[in-house]
Amino acid sequence: MAMFYQAPAISVNTPKPWDESRLGWLALAWFDGFGTRTLHRLAKRYGGRGDKALACTLEDLLAANVTEKVAARFFGFRRETDTERLARKMEEEGVSLMLDSDEDYPPRLKQISDPPFALFVRGPKIFSELEIAIVGTRNCTPYGRNVTIELAHDLARSGLGIVSGLALGVDAYAHGAALEDGGRCIAVLGGGCDDGSIYPRHNLKLAQEILGGGGTIISEFPPGTFSLKHHFPLRNRIIAGLCRAVVVVEAAEESGSLITAHLALEQNRDVFAVPGPITSEQSRGTNKLLKLGAIPCTGAADILTHLELTADSPKPRQTVPLTPEEEAVCDALDQPRHADELGRILDLDAATIATRLMGLELKGRVKSEGGQMYTKSRH
């Protein structure tokens, strides 16, 4: 008998009114020189009042660790910016602003170490505990395409939402297959979510189909922002943060999907990997994840069973034996240590210690505390 888990109904909240505080946060989130940490510092300093934060002084910005150069650029932006015009542009594009203080902010995203202060959203703000990310290479093989489609079909039929990055390849196949079964999709972008900024342009129609099917498109970047290379790791942390688990279908050894897997581990999410032919370049990354301890995925049933979506409590992780090299890393973690310090203690280069730490995270034996600080997990 096929397992089925019915996602709980969640109401769609109406757009928030543009009061002075919200207009202030809109402008601050629009400025490309401030990251989420700066915005959080300003929110704390001004008690959540966006209009007061927008009127900040140089001293305030320096206290928030903003450089004088960025502060000067911000003051120029502030002089030239009409906040009400930005709000009209949002409304014209069908984009809403979501702040981390809003009641409809994704609950899972609040759990990560650096949740976005603000998100730009198209579509209903529906988020549950039942989202699964499916990610992988843009250059997937026929095998990867078929596996992705089968997984997305089966997971969507089981009531799970599918999260991915709207990229070519695995992402697009996952979104498309879920839509075919009436499943709900969430696409997280590395640029603006307005039609003019959708990247890649080939997937503009797919983005519109996601919205037409009741799905949601999310970005940390305001309308009109081009997708730049350094945006994608930021996007990947949101993909991982929204989900209960991440499934990597196909990935080359240096794939960005492995970054998503690593971020998922840091956020205490389960990571599944689909095994592939040992001769395939596009399976080297997933096979490496499996060697490091990722959960093998040969079908949707593996995911549903592991997450125990039909049970009341989560299934405990099995204890996986450690190699002597991994035991040495654990022994060195007699107290919280930085990855660089571990490398010096064990006389290992940065790449080697990173690989071993990732393997230990996948096996549930090491926990990342953020900022490349690690502690030994209880098991």
N, C-alpha and C positions, 0 to 999 in steps of 0.2 A: 504493500500500500504506500502510495506517495505521501510524503510529509507535506503538510501545509500549515503555514503560520499566518494568521490574519493580522495585518498591521492595524493598530488602533487608529480610530478616526481622530483627526486633529483639525481644529477650526482654523480658518485662514484669517489672519488679523488684517484689519483695514489699515491703509497707509497712515503714518503718524502726521499730525499737522505740522506745518513749517513755522514753529515759533522762533523767537530770536536765538534761543539756545541751540536748537536743532540746525538752524541756518549756519550758526558759527561752526558747529562740528562738520557740517557738509563742506564748508570752505577749507577747514583744516585737513579733512580727509582727502580733499581734492589736491592739495599741495603735495607735489612729488618729493619734497625734501624731508618730510617727516615720516618716520616709520611708526609702527604700532606702539613701540615702547615710549617714544616721545609723546604720542597722543595720550597714553595712559598716565604719564607723569603730569601732563597738563591738566587732565581730568581730575587727578588727585589734588593738584594745587588749587584748582578753581572750583572744587566741589561739584564737578559734573556740569558746570555752566559753560556751554560752548561759546556764547557771545563774549563772556569775560576772557576765556582762553584765547579767542581770536584777537582780542585787544591786548595781548601780552606785551611785555617790555623786553628789551634786550637782556636785562638781568634775569628775567624769568626764563628765557630760552637758554641762557648760559647755565642756569641752575638745572635745566632739564637735559644737560649734556649736548646741546645743539651748538655747533661751531659758529663763529662770527660770520663766516662766509655764507653758510646756509641761512643764518638769521637775516642777513642783508637781502638775500634772494627772497626770503619769505616776506619781508616788509615791502618789497617791490610788488610781489604777488598780491598782498593785501590791499595796497593802494589801488591796484588795477581791477580788483575783483568785486563784482556786484553779486552778493549772495543770492538775492532774489532771482537774478538771471540764471544762476546755476540751478536753482530749484525748478525754474520753468523748463530748463533743458532736460532735467531728470524726468519731469512729467511728460514732456514731448517724446522721450525715448522709452517711456514705460518702465523706468528704473526707479526703485525705491531705496532709501538709505536704511540700513539696519545697524544699530549701535549695540555694543556688548551689554549695555544696560537695559535693552529692550526685552520685554517678556517673550518675544518670539525668536530671540537669538538661539541658534542651535545648541541644545544642552550639552551634547558631546564635545562641541568645539570649545566650550568654556573650560573643559578639563585639561587642555593641552598647556604647555609651558608658556607659549606666546600667542594666545588667541588674538585674531584680528580685532582691533578696536572698532573698525567700521567695515561693513560689507555693502557692496552695490548689488542689488538683487532684481531680477526679472522673474515674474511668475509667482505662484503662491509660496508663502513662507511656511512650508510644511516640513518638519523634521521630526524623525522618530528615533527609536533605538534599533531600527531594522534596516539600516543602509549598509550595503556591501560595496566596496570599491573593486572594480575590475580594471586593471591597468596593464600596459605592455608596450611593446615596440611599435613604432609607426610603420616599420617595414616587416610586417608579420608574414609568415609563410601560409600556404593553404591550410596546413595543420593548425596553426595558431588561430587563423580566422574561424575554422570550423569549431574548435574548442571554445572560443570566445562566444560564438553565437549559441552553442548548446548550453553553456553555463548561464548566459544572460537570459535565455528563454526559460530555463528551469527555475532560476532564482526569482525571476519576475512572476512566474506562475505560482510560486510559493509565497508571494506577498512581500518580497523584499524589494526595497528601492535600490537602484543601480547608480552608483556614483563613478564618474570618470572625468577626463580632462578635455573632451571634445577634439582630441588630436586625431590625425589620420591613423589608420591601422586598428589596433586592438580597441582603443577608446571608441572610435566611431562604430565598430561592429557591435560593441557592448551596448551602446546607446540604442542603435537601430534595432537590435534583436529584442531588447526590453520593450521598446515602443510597439513592436509587432504584437506582443502579448498583452498590451494595455498596461504595461508596467510603468512605474514612476521613475523618472530619471532626474538626476541632479548633475549638471555640468559645471565644473569649476574652471575658470579661465585665467590665463596669464596676462590678459589685457582687458580692455573695457568690454562690457557685456552688451553694449548697444550694437545695432546691426552693422554700423559702419566700422566697428572695431573687431568684429568676430574673426578669429584666426584659428585655423587656416580658412581662407575665403571659400574653399571648396565645401566646407561644412556649415555654411550659412543656412542652407536649406534644412540641414539636420537640426541646427539650433532652433529654427522656427518650428520644426516638427515637435521638438521637446516641449516648447512652450505651448503649442497647440494640443499636446497630449496631457496637459496639466502638470508638466515638470517645471523645474526651476533652473535658472542660470545665475551663477554667483561669481563675483570677482572682488578682490581687494582693491582693484584699481578703478578709477572713475571713468565714465564714458569718454571716448576719444583717445584712450591710452593704447598705444601700440604694444603688442606682445614682444617683449625683449627677453633675451636669453636668461638674464639674472632674475626675471620674474617667476620662472617655472619652479625653482625650488620652493619659493614662497607659496605658489599655488599648490604644490604637492603636499605641503604640510596641512593645508586645508582639506584636501582630498582624504588624507589619512585621518585627520581629526574628526571629520563628519561621520566616520564609519565604525561599525563594530568589528570589521575585519577587512583586510586587503588581500586580493587575489592577483598574483602576477602570472600572466599567461605565457608570454614570451618576452625575453629581454636579453639583449647582448650583454657582454661582460661589463661594459661601461654605460649601460642604459640609465636614463633618468628614472625609470621605474624602480630601479634598485634604491634610489634616493627615497622614493615614496615608501618602499618596504622598510628602510632604516628609520624613517620618521615615524612609521606606524609602530615599530618596536619601541621607540622612545616614548610614544604616547600610550603604551600598554595595550596595543591592539594585536589581534592574532594576524599572522602572516601566512598565507597559503601560496604554494608555488605549483605550477603544472609541470610535471616532468616532460622532457622532450628528447628527441634523438641526440645522441652524444656527438653526432657529426654535424649538427646544425648550429651555425653561429648564433642564431636567434634564441637558442635554448641554453647557451652557456651561462647566462645570468641566472635563469631559473634553476638550472641544475646545481649551480653554485649555492643558491639559497637552500636547496634541499640538503646539500652536504653540510651546510652550517646549522641545519636543524629546523628549517621551515616545515610547515605541515603539508604533506603531499595532498594534492587535489587532483583526483581523476574524474570528478563529476560533482554536480551540485549536492548530491547526497553526502559527500565528505564534509562539506561546509555545514549543512544543516545538522548533521549528526554531531559534529564537534561542538557547535555552538549550542546544541540541545535546545532548539527553538520550540520543541514540544514538551520540554521539561521545566520544572520550577527553578532549578539551580544550575549553574554552569558546570560543564564537565571539567574535572581537574586535568591539568597538563601532565602527560606522562614524563617520568624522569628519563632523560637521555644520557647515556654514558659520555664522559668527557675524555678527550685525548690527553696525553701527558702534557702537551703544550698548553691546552686550555686549563688543566689543573694548576699549572704554574702561574697563569694569570689570576686564577681565583685565590691562590695562596698569597699573591702579592697584594690582593685587595683586603688586607687585614684592617683597613680603614678606607674611607672615601678618598679616591685618587683621580687626578686628571690623566687623560689618555697619554699625554706627553710624559708625565712622571712614570707611568707604567712602562712606557717604552724605554726610558732610561734605566729603570730597575732591571728589566729583563733583557736589555741590550737588543731591542727590536726597532726596526724603522717604523715610520708612521703608518705606512700602508699595511704592514704585517700586523701591528697591534690593533688597527682598526678592524681588520678582517676577523681577528680572534675575538674581539669584543662583540662584534655583530653576531658571530656564531654563538657566543655565550648568551647573548640577549635572546636569540631565537630559541635556545634551549631553556630559557627561563632561569638562568643561573646568575646573571648580572643585570643590573638595572641602571639605566642612564638617568642622572639627575639633572640633565641639561648642561650646556656649556662644556661638554666633553668630560664632565665629572661622572664617575661610576662608583657604584657600591655593589657588594655581594647581595644577591637575593636570598631570601629564606626559601627553602625547598624541602 
